[in-house]
Amino acid sequence: MADESSDVAVIGAGPAGLCQAVELAGAGLQVSVIDRLSKAQLAEPADDGREIALTHASRKHLERCGIWQHLDPQACAPIREVRLYNGHESRGLILADTPRDAQQPLGWLVANRAIRRAAFLAASACASIEWLDGRQVSGLRRDTRTLNVTFDAASECPARLVVGADGRFSMSRRLMGVPAQLHDSGQRLLVGRVSHERPHGQVTWSWFDYGQALSLLPLQGSNASLVMTLDPADAERLLALGAEAFSAEITRRYRHCLGDMRRSGEFHAYPLVESRAERLTAPRFALIGDAALGLHPVTAHGFNVGLASVRRLAEEVRKARTSGRDIGADTLLAAYERRHRRATQPLWLASRSLTALYGDTQPLARLARHGLLGAARHAKPLRWLLGGYLRDGFGQR
């Protein structure tokens, strides 16, 4: 049995997928959103402990899509300075800061859960978005003018363009035969929230220590999010501690930087895997978000890069629709891939280089890290690169 055809089918109802759906629905297209979760689960996503750093460009994008308006302003924590420390050095490198007379911060930290819920609310308000929730995609079958998304063994959704927005372990990418580089660090990422004694000053801190990497993200009030990259055994030991012992351990690891810390909620563990699709497109198919490029959290910009992919694909589709061309044409998809690759390639290479350098505990690597930070203190281009484009976004071309 075939469902009614759509102009576009978006596989994956995460923030990137829903933002893509909202953009294309706003351009007058009929869009189907396909996800294995039910609408009830998408409407009230579970807390995964993650905080997302948003640039000014990303905020403007979310405002245009009607997503930012669904966020509670008190849940958006400003970032005014970014610091980086190497090993046991007490002097950190300021990667970016807010000028004293600036009215706006560098960016904002928002819970991933809050962004997911806001994106769902914006998408639910679009009459031209069809929800195919609770569906597990099993195949992608090509016809002359459509790519048919199959699921439930007996039904399918034909579309002129299919967008894979199903994460760095993308099933749609595999079904289309698109190879990807997966870099599994073998480490675990622990994320969760704490309260603390001293004010954080709206400063994010990152330590590349020997055998671990630690980040502190300032939230509203005397609260922060901790991001810890640890060996699996160390992560399991930390998670097994009781509340008091856990709080004492993280206070010690973070060198009492904000006084005593206390866990405020559950900590979550994730495998640390970077990914990069070797192609971003196939016939009538495009990858966006983490399905296209899944960055290491050291960049703090995976979601911003994902939104940039949404914008670039939407711009190419709009141009094709306005001129009466096929929205799934190879030339359109090639233009999208060329633009997004050119804009993100420097960040991918920098991310791989930094994670390789800071993950190495050998004496030569430690010396190289010390030299790199020393050079960056006096070289604006290096400081900009290490800062992950925080102020400048990811190109507007």
N, C-alpha and C positions, 0 to 999 in steps of 0.2 A: 504494500500500500504506500502511495506517495503522498506526502503532505503538500500543501499549497506552496508553490515556488516563491522564493524571495530574491530580491536584488543582491543582498549580502547576507551570508551566514557567518556569525562570529562564534567560534568555539572557545569557550572559557568566559565565565562571568566574574572575573576579577576586576579590579579597578581599570586596568588598561583595556580589557575587552569591553567593559560597559561604557567607558569613555569613547571608544571607537564606535560603538553602536549608537550612542547619543549624537555624535558628530555626523554620522552618515544619515541617521534618521532626520536630523535637522536640515540635511541637504535634499530632502524629499524622497529618500530611498526607503524601501521596505526592508527591514532588517530582522533576522531571526537570531536570537541569542540562545546558544546551546550549552548546557552545563549538567554535570552529573548530580549536583545538589538540587534540592527542592527550592521553590521560591521562598518558603518559610525560612529555610536555612540561609539563603542569600540575603533575606531582609534583616536578619539578626545574626550576623557572622560571629563566630566564637573569637574570644580574645586570644591572639597568638603571641602576645608580648612584644610585637615589633612596633617600632616608631619609624616613620618615614620623614626624611628631610626634604622639604620642598623649596625650590628656588622661586624667585619672582616670576620667571617665565612659566613655571608649572602652575603657580597660583593663578596667573592670568588665564591660562588654558582651562583650568578647572572652573574659573568664573564664567568663561564663555560657554562651557558645557552645562552650566547650572548646577555643578556639583559642589563648588565651594560654598554656595549659599546654604547648603544643608549641613554645614559643619558648625558646631558650637564654637564661637570665638574663644571661649575660655579653655577649649581643648587644643588650641593652636599655640604652641609655645615658641616664642621668638628665639632666634640664634643671633648673637651679636659678636661672637669671636670664636675662632677655631684654632686650637693649639695641638701641636704634635711633639711627643717626647720619645727619645731613643734610649732604651735600656734604663740605667740608673741615673742618667743625667738629670740634674735639677732645673736646667735652663731649657725651656721648651721653645719651639719655633711657632710663631704666630703666622698661620697660613693665610688667614683673612680676618679682618675686623671691620666694625662699623665706624665710620667717621663720627666724631663727637657731635657734629651738627646734623647728623642724618635723622630723618623722621622715621624711616623704615629699617627694620633689622636686615641681616644678611639673608635670612630665610626663616622657615618655620618647621617645627617638629610636630607631626600629627600621627596619632595611633593608626596603624594599618586598618584596624577594625573600623575606626570612624570613617576613613576614606572609603572603605568597601560599602559601608551602609549608605553614605551620602551618594555614591555612584549608583547604588540600587534605586534609591529614591528618585534620582534624576531620570534614570532609564524608565522607571515605572510610569513616569508622567508623559512618556512619548507614546502616542497612539499607534505609531507605525513600527513599534518594536514588538515582535512576537516572542513569547517565552516558550522555549522547549526545554523545560527544567526536568530534572530527574532522568536525563537521557545519557547513556554511555555511548559515545561514538565508537563504531566498530569498523568503519571503512570510509574511503573517499573514492567515488567512482566518476570517471570523466565521461561526459557526453560532448556533442559538438559545440554547444553554446552554454553548457552549465557544468559545474562540479557538484556532484550529489553527495551530501553527507548522509551516511547510512548509520542506523542504530536500531536497537530493539529487534534485530534480525529481520523484521518485516516492514520497516518504514524508513523513509529517507526525506531529506530536505534539499531540493535542487536550488542552486544559487549561481548567479553569474560571477560572483566573487566570494571566496571563502577566506576568512581571516583566522589564523591560528594564534590564539591568545591564551594558551593553556600551560604557561610556565616553562621553566628551564628544562624540565623533563618531558617536554611536549609530546603527546601521543599523536597529534595531528601532523607534526613535523615528521615523525617516523612513518606514518601512513602514507605520506607523500614522497617518501624516499629521500628526504633532505638530510644529509649527514651533518653532524655537529661535533665540535670539540668539547669534551667534558673534562674538566680538571678537578679531580677529587683530591683535596688536600689531606684527607685522612683525619682531619680535625673536626671538632664539634663547636658549634656556635651556641652559647648560652645567652638568652636575652630575658630581661625582666625588669621590674621597677623597684626602687628603693626610696625611702625617706632619709634625710640626712640633717645634721646639726647646722652646718654653716651654709651661707648662701652660695649658689653656684655662679651667680653673675651672668647667667645666660651664655655661658662658655661651654663649648664641647671640647673634651680632652681625649686624646688617644695616646696610649703608651704602646710602643713596640718593644716589649720586654723579651728576655731570653726564654723561649719555650711557651710564651703566651702573648696575646695581644689584647689590650683592654681599652674600651672606650666608655665615656660617660656623656650622656646626652641630657641637657637640661630641660626639664618639664616645668609646668606651672608650680609656683610656690617652692617649698623645700622638698622637691621630688625630682628624681632623675631616672633615666633608663640606663641600665648597664648592658654592655655588649662584650662578651668574653669569648675569645678564640682559644680553645684549650685542646690538649690531647684527650682522646676519648676516655681513658681511665681517670684522668684528673677531673673531667666533667662529670663522670658518674659518681666519683667520690664526693664532689661538691654537692650534687643534687641529693645525695643520700643523707646529708647532714640535717639535723633538726634546725628549727628556726633561729635559735640563739647562736648555735655554732656556725650556721651559715652566715648570719649577720656579722659575726666577729671575723670570719674568714674573708668576706668581701671588703670589710673595713681595712683589714691588713693588706690585702692585695692592692687596694686603691690608695695605700700609703696615708690613710687618714686625711686625704685631700679635702674632704668636706666634713671632717669629724666622724662621729659614729654613724654608720649606716644600718638601716633595718629593712629587711625584705618586706615589701608590701604587695603581696600577691604571689602567684605562681611564676616560676622560671621555666622557660621552654628551651628544649635542645633541638638543634637542626644539624644535619650534615653540611659541611662547608664545600660546596661544589660550584665552580664557575662554568659557564657554558657559552658557546658561540656557534650559531648556525653557520655552516659554510656557504649557504645560499639563503637569501631572505625570501625568495619567491620560487614558485613552480607554476605550471599552467593554471590560471584562474585561482591562484593561492598566494597569500602573503603572510609572513610571520611578523608579529609585533611584540613589544614588551619583553619579558624574560625569555619567551620562546625564541626571540631573535638574538638577544644578548643578555646573559645573566651574569652580572658583575659581582666581584668580591665586595663585601660590605665596607671595606676600607675606603672605597670611593664615596660611600654614602649617597650615591646618586642613581642607583638602579631604577627607581621609579621615575625619576626625572628623564632618564634616557628612554624609558618605556613610553612616557607621554610624548616625547619628541617623535618617536616612531608613529604614534597615533596621528599626530598632526601632519606629518609628511605624507602618510598614506591617504588621509582624508583630503589633503590639498590636491593630490593627483587624481583622486576619484571625482572630486568636484569639477576639476577642469575638464575631465572626460565627459561628464554628464552635461555640463554647460554647452560643450561643442557637439553633442550628439554622438560621441564615440562610445565604444564598448568599455564598460567599467572594469572588465576583467582582461583587457587586452594585454598582450606581452609587452608592448611599448610602455604602457602605463606602469606596469609592475617593475620594468627595468629602470624607469626614472626614479621610482620610489627607492629601489635597492641602491642605486648609485648615490642618491642624496644621503640616505641614512648611513651607509657605509663610510662615506667621506667624512661625515660629521662625527662618527663614534669611533673610528679606527684609532685615533690618537689616545683616547681614553682607555680603550681595551689594551693597547700596548703598554700604556703607563701602569694600568692596574696589574697586568701580568708581571711586569718588571718589579713593581713595588712589593707585591706579595711574595715573589721569589726571593727578593733581597731581604725582606723583613722576616721571612719564615726560616732563613738560614741562620743557625747558631754558631757557625764556624768563625774563628777569629778574623779571617779576611773579610767576611760579610759584615761583621760588627764594625770593622774599620771603614768599610765602604759606606755603611749607614751614617757613621759619624761624619765622614767627608761630605756626603750628600746633603745632610742637614746644615752643615757649616756653609756650604756653597749656596744653599737656598736662602740663607739669612741675608745674603748680599746680592742675589740674582732674582729679579722679579719673575722672569719666565719660569724658573724652576719652582718658585713659590706658587705661582699660578697653577702649574701642572700638578704639584702635590696637593693643592687645595681642591682638586676635582672640579674645576670650572664653577665653583660655588656662586661667584658673583656674576659670571658671564653666561651661564647656561650652556647650551650645546649647539650653538649656531642656529641661525634663523633661515638658512638657505634650504 
